[in-house]
Amino acid sequence: MHSSRAIERMSKPDDARALRSRQALRNGLLDLLGERPLHEITIRDITGRAGVSYPVFFRRYGSKEELLAEVAAEEVRNLMARTYPVLEAEGPDASLGAICAHIQANRALWTSLLTTGAAPAMREEFARLSAEYGVTGPRANPWLPVPLASAFVSAGIFEILVWWLAQPEDYPVQNVIAFLNHLVVQPTIFAKEIKLV
């Protein structure tokens, strides 16, 4: 639930300068997350890295966690924008490969995001986008309620990703794809229709 101050900040029009400051703050946080965990990063660190003044931060965000939630949601949107075209063109196996390739290429960022307060925002955005796709895209199981399927898929994917990112960096990506396929994709896409009452 957003505070009235957060709603006021979000409802302000975004001029070009405000958009540049916002992007600089997000990039600053992302750079810093590649170097150290969130609890070691201060707002002054973020504004210093972004090259914006301290008060500029509070024109848009109430806390570094609020900025992190926005960054996390955007990263999920980037992932989904890369994944859905692959899913539609090449199928589930290729889309799982695209997910894992993106996360492996941004491993430090995803490790930071999934082990901080950003994980709930990422799951929520992933579930929201999955539900949106479930309503507008092709459905293998029309009998399965979209909100239930998207919540299940999101939870399964994120549990596997969190586990994977806790493994050594040389852990085989093919194993992760197999886990995603057998634990999440197969049960969801190829589940036999059940008689509901």
Kinemage of the C-alpha trace (Angstrom):
@kinemage 1
@onewidth
@group {chain A} dominant
@subgroup {mainchain}
@vectorlist {calphas} color= white
{ca met a 1} P 0.000 0.000 0.000
{ca his a 2} L 1.438 3.350 -1.037
{ca ser a 3} L 1.627 6.263 1.385
{ca ser a 4} L -0.021 9.540 0.351
{ca arg a 5} L 3.466 11.028 -0.075
{ca ala a 6} L 4.479 8.195 -2.432
{ca ile a 7} L 1.285 8.646 -4.450
{ca glu a 8} L 1.948 12.387 -4.636
{ca arg a 9} L 5.512 11.734 -5.891
{ca met a 10} L 4.309 9.223 -8.470
{ca ser a 11} L 1.551 11.503 -9.757
{ca lys a 12} L 3.846 14.450 -10.531
{ca pro a 13} L 4.399 14.970 -14.250
{ca asp a 14} L 7.714 13.713 -15.562
{ca asp a 15} L 9.546 16.321 -17.580
{ca ala a 16} L 12.747 15.451 -19.449
{ca arg a 17} L 14.995 16.548 -16.573
{ca ala a 18} L 13.007 14.524 -14.027
{ca leu a 19} L 13.180 11.466 -16.274
{ca arg a 20} L 16.955 11.842 -16.653
{ca ser a 21} L 17.358 12.159 -12.863
{ca arg a 22} L 15.171 9.130 -12.293
{ca gln a 23} L 17.164 7.042 -14.777
{ca ala a 24} L 20.437 8.248 -13.262
{ca leu a 25} L 19.250 7.192 -9.789
{ca arg a 26} L 18.203 3.787 -11.063
{ca asn a 27} L 21.513 3.299 -12.880
{ca gly a 28} L 23.388 4.467 -9.800
{ca leu a 29} L 21.629 1.911 -7.632
{ca leu a 30} L 22.209 -0.855 -10.183
{ca asp a 31} L 25.931 -0.037 -10.342
{ca leu a 32} L 26.191 -0.078 -6.561
{ca leu a 33} L 24.264 -3.358 -6.267
{ca gly a 34} L 26.906 -4.914 -8.493
{ca glu a 35} L 29.500 -3.966 -5.868
{ca arg a 36} L 27.806 -4.526 -2.504
{ca pro a 37} L 24.510 -5.509 -0.844
{ca leu a 38} L 21.647 -3.064 -0.390
{ca his a 39} L 22.066 -2.718 3.385
{ca glu a 40} L 25.563 -1.288 2.805
{ca ile a 41} L 24.327 1.308 0.297
{ca thr a 42} L 23.170 4.723 1.476
{ca ile a 43} L 20.994 7.234 -0.322
{ca arg a 44} L 24.039 9.523 -0.464
{ca asp a 45} L 25.939 6.714 -2.209
{ca ile a 46} L 23.132 6.450 -4.776
{ca thr a 47} L 22.875 10.199 -5.418
{ca gly a 48} L 26.664 10.490 -5.590
{ca arg a 49} L 26.900 7.700 -8.148
{ca ala a 50} L 23.945 9.155 -10.075
{ca gly a 51} L 25.402 12.663 -10.089
{ca val a 52} L 22.242 14.232 -8.681
{ca ser a 53} L 21.665 16.189 -5.499
{ca tyr a 54} L 20.418 14.522 -2.329
{ca pro a 55} L 17.045 16.360 -2.339
{ca val a 56} L 16.356 15.200 -5.915
{ca phe a 57} L 16.145 11.635 -4.628
{ca phe a 58} L 13.262 12.523 -2.298
{ca arg a 59} L 11.289 14.252 -5.029
{ca arg a 60} L 10.692 10.811 -6.495
{ca tyr a 61} L 11.348 8.211 -3.787
{ca gly a 62} L 10.701 7.899 -0.097
{ca ser a 63} L 13.454 5.349 0.499
{ca lys a 64} L 16.114 3.304 -1.248
{ca glu a 65} L 13.734 0.330 -0.933
{ca glu a 66} L 11.118 2.191 -2.977
{ca leu a 67} L 13.713 2.856 -5.683
{ca leu a 68} L 14.781 -0.790 -5.515
{ca ala a 69} L 11.171 -1.964 -5.987
{ca glu a 70} L 10.908 0.173 -9.120
{ca val a 71} L 14.228 -1.156 -10.450
{ca ala a 72} L 13.132 -4.725 -9.703
{ca ala a 73} L 9.817 -4.333 -11.514
{ca glu a 74} L 11.603 -2.821 -14.522
{ca glu a 75} L 14.101 -5.686 -14.619
{ca val a 76} L 11.240 -8.198 -14.645
{ca arg a 77} L 9.579 -6.261 -17.479
{ca asn a 78} L 12.877 -6.366 -19.424
{ca leu a 79} L 13.117 -10.120 -18.863
{ca met a 80} L 9.540 -10.721 -19.958
{ca ala a 81} L 9.920 -8.507 -23.032
{ca arg a 82} L 12.807 -10.734 -24.134
{ca thr a 83} L 11.121 -13.995 -23.172
{ca tyr a 84} L 7.603 -13.782 -24.598
{ca pro a 85} L 8.651 -13.335 -28.241
{ca val a 86} L 10.896 -16.413 -27.871
{ca leu a 87} L 8.066 -18.349 -26.223
{ca glu a 88} L 5.687 -17.564 -29.078
{ca ala a 89} L 8.240 -18.202 -31.832
{ca glu a 90} L 10.202 -21.152 -30.484
{ca gly a 91} L 8.295 -22.623 -27.545
{ca pro a 92} L 8.845 -23.171 -23.808
{ca asp a 93} L 12.320 -24.754 -23.968
{ca ala a 94} L 13.784 -21.813 -25.883
{ca ser a 95} L 12.068 -19.296 -23.598
{ca leu a 96} L 13.526 -20.999 -20.508
{ca gly a 97} L 16.937 -20.740 -22.159
{ca ala a 98} L 16.314 -17.026 -22.799
{ca ile a 99} L 15.340 -16.480 -19.149
{ca cys a 100} L 18.454 -18.246 -17.878
{ca ala a 101} L 20.758 -16.530 -20.384
{ca his a 102} L 19.468 -13.099 -19.350
{ca ile a 103} L 19.853 -13.863 -15.656
{ca gln a 104} L 23.313 -15.387 -16.122
{ca ala a 105} L 24.404 -12.280 -18.050
{ca asn a 106} L 23.106 -10.113 -15.180
{ca arg a 107} L 23.882 -12.520 -12.348
{ca ala a 108} L 25.203 -9.949 -9.841
{ca leu a 109} L 22.139 -7.779 -10.334
{ca trp a 110} L 19.662 -10.647 -10.057
{ca thr a 111} L 21.442 -12.051 -7.005
{ca ser a 112} L 21.178 -8.639 -5.342
{ca leu a 113} L 17.558 -8.183 -6.357
{ca leu a 114} L 16.410 -11.644 -5.297
{ca thr a 115} L 18.203 -11.589 -1.941
{ca thr a 116} L 17.013 -8.129 -0.871
{ca gly a 117} L 13.668 -6.512 -0.270
{ca ala a 118} L 13.126 -6.427 -4.056
{ca ala a 119} L 12.160 -10.101 -4.358
{ca pro a 120} L 8.464 -9.570 -3.453
{ca ala a 121} L 8.157 -6.725 -5.985
{ca met a 122} L 9.778 -8.900 -8.650
{ca arg a 123} L 7.456 -11.829 -7.966
{ca glu a 124} L 4.440 -9.548 -7.990
{ca glu a 125} L 5.404 -7.958 -11.307
{ca phe a 126} L 6.208 -11.342 -12.833
{ca ala a 127} L 2.828 -12.712 -11.720
{ca arg a 128} L 1.058 -9.610 -13.031
{ca leu a 129} L 2.728 -9.828 -16.446
{ca ser a 130} L 2.160 -13.597 -16.600
{ca ala a 131} L -1.536 -13.088 -15.868
{ca glu a 132} L -1.701 -10.384 -18.533
{ca tyr a 133} L -0.094 -12.731 -21.034
{ca gly a 134} L -2.402 -15.555 -19.920
{ca val a 135} L -5.425 -13.421 -20.746
{ca thr a 136} L -4.156 -12.081 -24.086
{ca gly a 137} L -1.839 -14.855 -25.323
{ca pro a 138} L -2.478 -18.442 -26.355
{ca arg a 139} L -3.432 -20.786 -23.519
{ca ala a 140} L -2.550 -24.453 -23.373
{ca asn a 141} L -5.005 -25.033 -20.519
{ca pro a 142} L -8.063 -22.772 -20.773
{ca trp a 143} L -9.669 -24.626 -17.858
{ca leu a 144} L -6.911 -23.497 -15.454
{ca pro a 145} L -7.698 -20.096 -13.844
{ca val a 146} L -5.183 -17.496 -15.056
{ca pro a 147} L -4.582 -15.861 -11.635
{ca leu a 148} L -3.868 -19.264 -10.077
{ca ala a 149} L -1.598 -20.410 -12.908
{ca ser a 150} L 0.358 -17.135 -13.016
{ca ala a 151} L 0.869 -17.131 -9.229
{ca phe a 152} L 1.980 -20.776 -9.291
{ca val a 153} L 4.357 -20.278 -12.230
{ca ser a 154} L 5.840 -17.113 -10.711
{ca ala a 155} L 6.418 -18.726 -7.322
{ca gly a 156} L 7.993 -21.819 -8.883
{ca ile a 157} L 10.272 -19.876 -11.203
{ca phe a 158} L 11.445 -17.531 -8.483
{ca glu a 159} L 12.116 -20.329 -5.983
{ca ile a 160} L 14.272 -22.094 -8.565
{ca leu a 161} L 16.089 -18.870 -9.494
{ca val a 162} L 16.817 -18.002 -5.856
{ca trp a 163} L 18.182 -21.519 -5.334
{ca trp a 164} L 20.274 -21.311 -8.524
{ca leu a 165} L 21.825 -17.963 -7.632
{ca ala a 166} L 22.919 -19.380 -4.281
{ca gln a 167} L 24.952 -22.070 -6.111
{ca pro a 168} L 28.528 -21.577 -7.362
{ca glu a 169} L 28.694 -19.487 -10.547
{ca asp a 170} L 29.780 -22.487 -12.608
{ca tyr a 171} L 26.639 -24.460 -11.737
{ca pro a 172} L 25.326 -25.860 -15.072
{ca val a 173} L 22.618 -23.660 -16.552
{ca gln a 174} L 21.185 -26.722 -18.337
{ca asn a 175} L 20.272 -28.166 -14.934
{ca val a 176} L 18.365 -24.995 -14.066
{ca ile a 177} L 16.495 -25.169 -17.369
{ca ala a 178} L 15.630 -28.807 -16.621
{ca phe a 179} L 14.310 -27.881 -13.159
{ca leu a 180} L 12.203 -25.060 -14.598
{ca asn a 181} L 10.885 -27.345 -17.299
{ca his a 182} L 10.033 -30.347 -15.130
{ca leu a 183} L 8.851 -28.547 -12.000
{ca val a 184} L 7.018 -25.556 -13.510
{ca val a 185} L 6.432 -25.689 -17.262
{ca gln a 186} L 5.445 -29.329 -17.763
{ca pro a 187} L 2.940 -29.482 -14.883
{ca thr a 188} L 1.346 -26.197 -15.992
{ca ile a 189} L 1.269 -26.463 -19.769
{ca phe a 190} L 0.695 -30.178 -20.129
{ca ala a 191} L -1.545 -30.777 -17.133
{ca lys a 192} L -4.522 -32.921 -18.051
{ca glu a 193} L -7.878 -31.236 -17.721
{ca ile a 194} L -9.577 -32.121 -14.488
{ca lys a 195} L -13.283 -32.166 -13.826
{ca leu a 196} L -14.083 -29.153 -11.699
{ca val a 197} L -17.267 -28.888 -9.653
